[in-house]
Amino acid sequence: MKVLLINGSPHAKGSTYTALHEMEKVFTENGIEAEIVHIGNKDIRGCVACGACSKLGKCAFSDMVNEVAPKFEEADGLVVGSPVYYASANATLTAFLDRLFYSTHFDKTMKVGASVVSARRGGLSATFDELNKYFTISGMPVASGQYWNSIHGNNADEAQQDLEGLQIMRTLARNMSFLMKSIQLGKESFGLPEKEPRVGTNFIR
């Protein structure tokens, strides 16, 4: 089994990485292959609603989005990590996620999702809610821990002192490991849930 962890911080080894790395260790202990991909310092533009991905099968802009897409398709779970900027996620990360989720047409049903956020002090729960919406629009179960998935610290050294935050990450990784393994067993025994043809209703009358 595989899990992909996205580091949306501009700082490759900062507090967001500290949280993700704590999870990575638990995934490895549970026999799950984990990979952290750092995208927070990349030049990633937002979606321009060109619709080209419906014809190309990938985003029209060739950057980290198309590079990561095959990893996402292969993974059983996705963890998205972000620092808090003005009570929201890093803009580079949201641009990346908008395009990643919209331009990839493979079935994401029952891939397990989790978001983790880091901050010096506040804005954590708003950012946490923002990131979880990518999963819930895609049929992805959202893994939970023992509290909101957050860690405090203005840098990696401070984040290492947040013992509760580190424990939250370990608990989340254990729960996510269990959920991914349980879903795999369920798919083998029962298959994926039946899907109806999609109905799209625009709010115009």
Secondary structure as UniProt FT lines:
FT   STRAND          2..7
FT   TURN            12..13
FT   HELIX           15..29
FT   TURN            30..31
FT   STRAND          33..38
FT   TURN            40..41
FT   HELIX           53..56
FT   HELIX           64..74
FT   STRAND          77..85
FT   TURN            86..87
FT   STRAND          88..89
FT   HELIX           91..103
FT   TURN            109..110
FT   STRAND          112..119
FT   HELIX           124..136
FT   TURN            137..139
FT   STRAND          150..152
FT   HELIX           156..160
FT   HELIX           163..190
//
